[in-house]
Structure formats: structure tokens, C-alpha cells
């Protein structure tokens, strides 16, 4: 029993040191010490104009901001705009769901993963633009949506999206 408790304690310690949540300049992050990356996480009612930095420093350690986590900005009805840095590679499920004041979004070139329901119930969202040099997604023909380039599939849109004739899926 004592060996199990010690093993469990060690496992818990390593799990907690590998992933810790912290607040930096009004934004909550999950920190991953094993690769010095950070992901934006929920933690407060974000509002106004938010600029996510490409990196943050916590206790003298620099972390690259690589993800916007599941539900990170969900229900932030006062969020009006967000600037996502090129360091972000993943925008996870429902990260902007119910952001009813969010008007437009620009998906940077390094984003290679976009979860489901990312912009669900974003009633004011009228513009979605993908960086022209993104190799995974595009928003061709000013469609105001996100197309998975490789499969030629329209995956996300907004109230003004127009599906281009070139879409097959």
C-alpha cells in the first residue's frame, strides 16, 4: 500500500509540474514545462479587444503560446476582437463559442488544427480570413469561412459566408 501511495504521489507531482495554469496580463494559460509551451485557457470573462502574445515569461521561463484551448473564450459575450499570433498552431473545440460580440477573426499561417464548434453561436461574426500562406486552411474567393485545403472541404463559416463553387466537400 505504501509503495502505491508513493508511486501515485510521484505521478501526481510530475503531472502537476508538466501542466500548470497561470495568469499573465489578464489572460489565463496552461503551461507545459516539458516543452515550454502555453495554451490560452478559460478562467475569466474576457471582454473587449484581446491581443494574445506569441510568448509569455513566467518566473524567468519563456513559453511559446501555441494553442487556444477548449472553451477558452466560450461565453465571453463582451469579447469584441482577438488577435492571434503566428505561434498558435491549434484552435481547439468551442474556443470562441457564444462570443456574441466577436465581429471578425484572422486565422494565422501556422494554425494546423481547428476543433469543432469553434465559432458556434457567434451571432455577430461576419468576417473569417485565413492567412494566405497557411498550408492547411484557406478562405479562397473571399468566402468568409475556413476551407480545409487538402480535402477541398468547407469546414467553418459565419453569417456572411459564401461557399465557393470550387468546393467539393
ChimeraX commands (.cxc) that place a marker at each C-alpha (Angstrom):
marker #1 position 0.00,0.00,0.00 radius 0.5
marker #1 position 2.81,2.38,0.88 radius 0.5
marker #1 position 4.52,1.77,-2.50 radius 0.5
marker #1 position 1.28,2.50,-4.35 radius 0.5
marker #1 position 0.77,5.73,-2.44 radius 0.5
marker #1 position 4.36,6.83,-3.16 radius 0.5
marker #1 position 4.00,5.96,-6.85 radius 0.5
marker #1 position 0.69,7.82,-7.02 radius 0.5
marker #1 position 2.23,10.86,-5.30 radius 0.5
marker #1 position 5.13,10.92,-7.76 radius 0.5
marker #1 position 2.80,10.59,-10.73 radius 0.5
marker #1 position 0.62,13.40,-9.43 radius 0.5
marker #1 position 3.67,15.62,-8.82 radius 0.5
marker #1 position 5.01,15.10,-12.36 radius 0.5
marker #1 position 1.58,15.70,-13.88 radius 0.5
marker #1 position 1.18,18.95,-11.95 radius 0.5
marker #1 position 4.67,20.19,-12.84 radius 0.5
marker #1 position 4.18,19.37,-16.51 radius 0.5
marker #1 position 0.95,21.38,-16.72 radius 0.5
marker #1 position 0.17,24.40,-14.56 radius 0.5
marker #1 position -2.28,27.28,-15.01 radius 0.5
marker #1 position -1.21,30.87,-14.56 radius 0.5
marker #1 position -2.45,34.41,-15.23 radius 0.5
marker #1 position -0.30,36.74,-17.34 radius 0.5
marker #1 position -1.51,40.23,-18.32 radius 0.5
marker #1 position -5.17,39.31,-17.86 radius 0.5
marker #1 position -5.08,36.05,-19.84 radius 0.5
marker #1 position -5.05,32.58,-18.29 radius 0.5
marker #1 position -2.65,29.97,-19.68 radius 0.5
marker #1 position -1.95,26.30,-19.15 radius 0.5
marker #1 position 1.83,25.98,-19.01 radius 0.5
marker #1 position 3.61,22.88,-20.23 radius 0.5
marker #1 position 7.05,22.73,-18.65 radius 0.5
marker #1 position 8.16,19.72,-20.67 radius 0.5
marker #1 position 8.32,21.70,-23.92 radius 0.5
marker #1 position 7.90,25.31,-22.69 radius 0.5
marker #1 position 4.61,25.88,-24.48 radius 0.5
marker #1 position 1.47,27.59,-23.26 radius 0.5
marker #1 position -2.17,27.43,-24.25 radius 0.5
marker #1 position -4.82,30.03,-23.55 radius 0.5
marker #1 position -7.44,28.59,-21.22 radius 0.5
marker #1 position -10.69,29.77,-19.69 radius 0.5
marker #1 position -10.56,31.38,-16.35 radius 0.5
marker #1 position -12.44,34.62,-16.50 radius 0.5
marker #1 position -14.97,36.54,-18.56 radius 0.5
marker #1 position -12.71,38.01,-21.23 radius 0.5
marker #1 position -14.05,41.17,-22.88 radius 0.5
marker #1 position -13.04,43.97,-25.21 radius 0.5
marker #1 position -10.10,43.68,-27.55 radius 0.5
marker #1 position -7.69,40.86,-26.66 radius 0.5
marker #1 position -4.18,40.50,-28.05 radius 0.5
marker #1 position -2.62,37.12,-27.39 radius 0.5
marker #1 position 1.18,37.40,-27.29 radius 0.5
marker #1 position 3.43,34.95,-29.18 radius 0.5
marker #1 position 5.24,34.16,-25.96 radius 0.5
marker #1 position 4.98,34.78,-22.23 radius 0.5
marker #1 position 7.50,34.71,-19.42 radius 0.5
marker #1 position 6.68,33.13,-16.07 radius 0.5
marker #1 position 9.24,33.00,-13.25 radius 0.5
marker #1 position 12.05,33.65,-15.72 radius 0.5
marker #1 position 10.98,30.88,-18.11 radius 0.5
marker #1 position 9.78,31.75,-21.62 radius 0.5
marker #1 position 6.80,29.84,-23.04 radius 0.5
marker #1 position 5.67,29.90,-26.67 radius 0.5
marker #1 position 1.90,30.36,-26.94 radius 0.5
marker #1 position 0.86,27.54,-29.27 radius 0.5
marker #1 position -2.81,26.86,-28.54 radius 0.5
marker #1 position -6.15,28.35,-27.77 radius 0.5
marker #1 position -7.67,25.69,-25.56 radius 0.5
marker #1 position -11.07,24.06,-25.40 radius 0.5
marker #1 position -13.72,26.59,-24.31 radius 0.5
marker #1 position -11.01,29.25,-23.74 radius 0.5
marker #1 position -13.24,32.21,-24.65 radius 0.5
marker #1 position -16.60,30.41,-24.54 radius 0.5
marker #1 position -19.48,32.61,-23.34 radius 0.5
marker #1 position -17.35,35.77,-23.46 radius 0.5
marker #1 position -20.17,37.87,-24.88 radius 0.5
marker #1 position -18.18,41.08,-24.37 radius 0.5
marker #1 position -15.24,39.92,-26.49 radius 0.5
marker #1 position -15.15,42.25,-29.50 radius 0.5
marker #1 position -11.87,41.33,-31.20 radius 0.5
marker #1 position -8.98,38.94,-30.81 radius 0.5
marker #1 position -5.51,38.98,-32.28 radius 0.5
marker #1 position -3.98,35.51,-32.58 radius 0.5
marker #1 position -0.18,35.30,-33.01 radius 0.5
marker #1 position 1.56,33.18,-35.66 radius 0.5
marker #1 position 2.91,30.95,-32.88 radius 0.5
marker #1 position -0.54,29.41,-32.41 radius 0.5
marker #1 position -0.88,26.05,-34.16 radius 0.5
marker #1 position -4.12,24.82,-32.61 radius 0.5
marker #1 position -7.53,26.38,-32.01 radius 0.5
marker #1 position -9.42,23.80,-30.00 radius 0.5
marker #1 position -13.13,22.93,-29.79 radius 0.5
marker #1 position -15.65,25.60,-28.82 radius 0.5
marker #1 position -12.86,28.05,-28.04 radius 0.5
marker #1 position -14.95,31.04,-29.20 radius 0.5
marker #1 position -18.46,29.58,-28.85 radius 0.5
marker #1 position -21.11,32.10,-27.77 radius 0.5
marker #1 position -18.83,35.12,-28.26 radius 0.5
marker #1 position -21.81,37.10,-29.47 radius 0.5
marker #1 position -19.96,40.40,-29.96 radius 0.5
marker #1 position -16.99,38.98,-31.89 radius 0.5
marker #1 position -17.12,40.53,-35.36 radius 0.5
marker #1 position -14.13,39.15,-37.23 radius 0.5
marker #1 position -11.32,36.64,-36.89 radius 0.5
marker #1 position -8.00,36.19,-38.66 radius 0.5
marker #1 position -6.54,32.67,-38.64 radius 0.5
marker #1 position -2.71,32.85,-38.72 radius 0.5
marker #1 position -0.47,30.89,-41.07 radius 0.5
marker #1 position 0.75,28.34,-38.51 radius 0.5
marker #1 position -2.69,27.09,-37.42 radius 0.5
marker #1 position -2.87,23.45,-38.44 radius 0.5
marker #1 position -5.71,22.24,-36.20 radius 0.5
marker #1 position -9.18,23.70,-35.72 radius 0.5
marker #1 position -11.63,21.93,-33.43 radius 0.5
marker #1 position -15.36,21.59,-33.80 radius 0.5
marker #1 position -17.87,24.26,-32.82 radius 0.5
marker #1 position -15.13,26.90,-32.66 radius 0.5
marker #1 position -17.49,29.76,-33.61 radius 0.5
marker #1 position -20.82,28.23,-32.57 radius 0.5
marker #1 position -23.42,30.91,-31.82 radius 0.5
marker #1 position -21.10,33.81,-32.66 radius 0.5
marker #1 position -24.02,35.86,-33.92 radius 0.5
marker #1 position -22.01,38.97,-34.89 radius 0.5
marker #1 position -19.21,37.14,-36.69 radius 0.5
marker #1 position -19.20,38.46,-40.25 radius 0.5
marker #1 position -15.60,38.00,-41.39 radius 0.5
marker #1 position -13.32,34.98,-41.22 radius 0.5
marker #1 position -9.98,35.27,-43.00 radius 0.5
marker #1 position -7.24,32.67,-43.16 radius 0.5
marker #1 position -3.65,33.86,-43.72 radius 0.5
marker #1 position -2.77,33.38,-47.40 radius 0.5
marker #1 position 0.35,31.35,-46.52 radius 0.5
marker #1 position -1.48,28.82,-44.30 radius 0.5
marker #1 position -0.75,25.41,-45.85 radius 0.5
marker #1 position -3.67,23.59,-44.16 radius 0.5
marker #1 position -6.60,26.01,-44.42 radius 0.5
marker #1 position -7.69,28.81,-46.74 radius 0.5
marker #1 position -10.54,31.26,-47.26 radius 0.5
marker #1 position -10.44,31.49,-51.02 radius 0.5
marker #1 position -12.61,33.79,-53.07 radius 0.5
marker #1 position -13.30,35.98,-50.02 radius 0.5
marker #1 position -15.68,33.32,-48.78 radius 0.5
marker #1 position -15.62,34.46,-45.12 radius 0.5
marker #1 position -15.08,30.92,-43.99 radius 0.5
marker #1 position -12.48,28.24,-43.45 radius 0.5
marker #1 position -11.73,25.63,-46.09 radius 0.5
marker #1 position -9.56,22.60,-45.47 radius 0.5
marker #1 position -7.29,22.98,-48.48 radius 0.5
marker #1 position -6.16,19.36,-48.89 radius 0.5
marker #1 position -9.69,17.90,-48.92 radius 0.5
marker #1 position -11.30,20.95,-50.53 radius 0.5
marker #1 position -13.92,20.93,-47.75 radius 0.5
marker #1 position -15.70,23.95,-46.29 radius 0.5
marker #1 position -15.41,23.38,-42.53 radius 0.5
marker #1 position -16.43,26.63,-40.78 radius 0.5
marker #1 position -18.36,29.69,-41.72 radius 0.5
marker #1 position -20.18,32.71,-40.37 radius 0.5
marker #1 position -23.32,34.65,-41.18 radius 0.5
marker #1 position -21.86,36.11,-44.40 radius 0.5
marker #1 position -20.02,33.02,-45.66 radius 0.5
marker #1 position -20.32,32.12,-49.31 radius 0.5
marker #1 position -19.27,28.63,-50.30 radius 0.5
marker #1 position -17.10,28.90,-53.43 radius 0.5
marker #1 position -18.03,26.85,-56.50 radius 0.5
marker #1 position -14.66,25.09,-56.24 radius 0.5
marker #1 position -15.66,23.32,-53.00 radius 0.5
marker #1 position -16.28,19.60,-53.38 radius 0.5
marker #1 position -16.91,18.57,-49.78 radius 0.5
marker link #1:1,2 radius 0.2
marker link #1:2,3 radius 0.2
marker link #1:3,4 radius 0.2
marker link #1:4,5 radius 0.2
marker link #1:5,6 radius 0.2
marker link #1:6,7 radius 0.2
marker link #1:7,8 radius 0.2
marker link #1:8,9 radius 0.2
marker link #1:9,10 radius 0.2
marker link #1:10,11 radius 0.2
marker link #1:11,12 radius 0.2
marker link #1:12,13 radius 0.2
marker link #1:13,14 radius 0.2
marker link #1:14,15 radius 0.2
marker link #1:15,16 radius 0.2
marker link #1:16,17 radius 0.2
marker link #1:17,18 radius 0.2
marker link #1:18,19 radius 0.2
marker link #1:19,20 radius 0.2
marker link #1:20,21 radius 0.2
marker link #1:21,22 radius 0.2
marker link #1:22,23 radius 0.2
marker link #1:23,24 radius 0.2
marker link #1:24,25 radius 0.2
marker link #1:25,26 radius 0.2
marker link #1:26,27 radius 0.2
marker link #1:27,28 radius 0.2
marker link #1:28,29 radius 0.2
marker link #1:29,30 radius 0.2
marker link #1:30,31 radius 0.2
marker link #1:31,32 radius 0.2
marker link #1:32,33 radius 0.2
marker link #1:33,34 radius 0.2
marker link #1:34,35 radius 0.2
marker link #1:35,36 radius 0.2
marker link #1:36,37 radius 0.2
marker link #1:37,38 radius 0.2
marker link #1:38,39 radius 0.2
marker link #1:39,40 radius 0.2
marker link #1:40,41 radius 0.2
marker link #1:41,42 radius 0.2
marker link #1:42,43 radius 0.2
marker link #1:43,44 radius 0.2
marker link #1:44,45 radius 0.2
marker link #1:45,46 radius 0.2
marker link #1:46,47 radius 0.2
marker link #1:47,48 radius 0.2
marker link #1:48,49 radius 0.2
marker link #1:49,50 radius 0.2
marker link #1:50,51 radius 0.2
marker link #1:51,52 radius 0.2
marker link #1:52,53 radius 0.2
marker link #1:53,54 radius 0.2
marker link #1:54,55 radius 0.2
marker link #1:55,56 radius 0.2
marker link #1:56,57 radius 0.2
marker link #1:57,58 radius 0.2
marker link #1:58,59 radius 0.2
marker link #1:59,60 radius 0.2
marker link #1:60,61 radius 0.2
marker link #1:61,62 radius 0.2
marker link #1:62,63 radius 0.2
marker link #1:63,64 radius 0.2
marker link #1:64,65 radius 0.2
marker link #1:65,66 radius 0.2
marker link #1:66,67 radius 0.2
marker link #1:67,68 radius 0.2
marker link #1:68,69 radius 0.2
marker link #1:69,70 radius 0.2
marker link #1:70,71 radius 0.2
marker link #1:71,72 radius 0.2
marker link #1:72,73 radius 0.2
marker link #1:73,74 radius 0.2
marker link #1:74,75 radius 0.2
marker link #1:75,76 radius 0.2
marker link #1:76,77 radius 0.2
marker link #1:77,78 radius 0.2
marker link #1:78,79 radius 0.2
marker link #1:79,80 radius 0.2
marker link #1:80,81 radius 0.2
marker link #1:81,82 radius 0.2
marker link #1:82,83 radius 0.2
marker link #1:83,84 radius 0.2
marker link #1:84,85 radius 0.2
marker link #1:85,86 radius 0.2
marker link #1:86,87 radius 0.2
marker link #1:87,88 radius 0.2
marker link #1:88,89 radius 0.2
marker link #1:89,90 radius 0.2
marker link #1:90,91 radius 0.2
marker link #1:91,92 radius 0.2
marker link #1:92,93 radius 0.2
marker link #1:93,94 radius 0.2
marker link #1:94,95 radius 0.2
marker link #1:95,96 radius 0.2
marker link #1:96,97 radius 0.2
marker link #1:97,98 radius 0.2
marker link #1:98,99 radius 0.2
marker link #1:99,100 radius 0.2
marker link #1:100,101 radius 0.2
marker link #1:101,102 radius 0.2
marker link #1:102,103 radius 0.2
marker link #1:103,104 radius 0.2
marker link #1:104,105 radius 0.2
marker link #1:105,106 radius 0.2
marker link #1:106,107 radius 0.2
marker link #1:107,108 radius 0.2
marker link #1:108,109 radius 0.2
marker link #1:109,110 radius 0.2
marker link #1:110,111 radius 0.2
marker link #1:111,112 radius 0.2
marker link #1:112,113 radius 0.2
marker link #1:113,114 radius 0.2
marker link #1:114,115 radius 0.2
marker link #1:115,116 radius 0.2
marker link #1:116,117 radius 0.2
marker link #1:117,118 radius 0.2
marker link #1:118,119 radius 0.2
marker link #1:119,120 radius 0.2
marker link #1:120,121 radius 0.2
marker link #1:121,122 radius 0.2
marker link #1:122,123 radius 0.2
marker link #1:123,124 radius 0.2
marker link #1:124,125 radius 0.2
marker link #1:125,126 radius 0.2
marker link #1:126,127 radius 0.2
marker link #1:127,128 radius 0.2
marker link #1:128,129 radius 0.2
marker link #1:129,130 radius 0.2
marker link #1:130,131 radius 0.2
marker link #1:131,132 radius 0.2
marker link #1:132,133 radius 0.2
marker link #1:133,134 radius 0.2
marker link #1:134,135 radius 0.2
marker link #1:135,136 radius 0.2
marker link #1:136,137 radius 0.2
marker link #1:137,138 radius 0.2
marker link #1:138,139 radius 0.2
marker link #1:139,140 radius 0.2
marker link #1:140,141 radius 0.2
marker link #1:141,142 radius 0.2
marker link #1:142,143 radius 0.2
marker link #1:143,144 radius 0.2
marker link #1:144,145 radius 0.2
marker link #1:145,146 radius 0.2
marker link #1:146,147 radius 0.2
marker link #1:147,148 radius 0.2
marker link #1:148,149 radius 0.2
marker link #1:149,150 radius 0.2
marker link #1:150,151 radius 0.2
marker link #1:151,152 radius 0.2
marker link #1:152,153 radius 0.2
marker link #1:153,154 radius 0.2
marker link #1:154,155 radius 0.2
marker link #1:155,156 radius 0.2
marker link #1:156,157 radius 0.2
marker link #1:157,158 radius 0.2
marker link #1:158,159 radius 0.2
marker link #1:159,160 radius 0.2
marker link #1:160,161 radius 0.2
marker link #1:161,162 radius 0.2
marker link #1:162,163 radius 0.2
marker link #1:163,164 radius 0.2
marker link #1:164,165 radius 0.2
marker link #1:165,166 radius 0.2
marker link #1:166,167 radius 0.2
marker link #1:167,168 radius 0.2
marker link #1:168,169 radius 0.2
view
